[in-house]
Amino acid sequence: MENRCGWCGEDPFYVAYHDSEWGVPEHDSRALWEKLILDGFQAGLAWITILRKRDNFRAAFAGFDPDVIAGWGEAEVERLQGDKGIVRHRGKIEATIGNARAWQRLEAEGGFAPFVWSFVGGKPLQNRFEGLDQVPAETVESRALSKSLKVAGFRFCGPTIVYAWMQACGLVNDHLVTCPRHAEVGSGR
């Protein structure tokens, strides 16, 4: 694919992620939660690091089943801190358990996905950036969503993390207009 977004470079793993997953609107509550957790683990690291460890994360975190993780405690934190296949950051591991509990509350109150999508009016915001230098690190929407997630009990969900998550989950279409995926994602493909 010519003219794809320059952030993915030429690494085949990253290119495949860009071409098939990044920016595609996600409406599944559990999948949205998984991606938010992974974006939280990415803080301070390159996304490719997390992407390459994603299968390890899924194995270590019970397939990112928030209903299972919500019941975890110190024993699981200790186990995960010894898992070399993931990012072993105690604060992020503990936040994941707390975030599972927060997810359960939002899911019970009307659904995590509807809650998240309400911050963009229920449909992806269609941006029209021509260069990576035009793409913001955060927006009014990501600040509002971040604040609401924190009020709900989430951690590792600052406005920059939340905007990266919104991009990845297709709440915003930030494929550059020169990238063929911009039109594809914008049309629902």
Secondary structure, 3 states (H helix, E strand, C coil): CCCCCHHHCCCHHHHHHHHHCCCCCCCCHHHHHHHHHHHHHHCCCCHHHHHHHHHHHHHHCHHHCHHHHCCCCHHHHHHHHCCCCCCCCHHHHHHHHHHHHHHHHHHHCCCHHHHHHHHHCCCCEECCCCCHHHCCCCCHHHHHHHHHHHHCCCCCCCHHHHHHHHHHCCCEECCCCCCHHHHHHHCCC
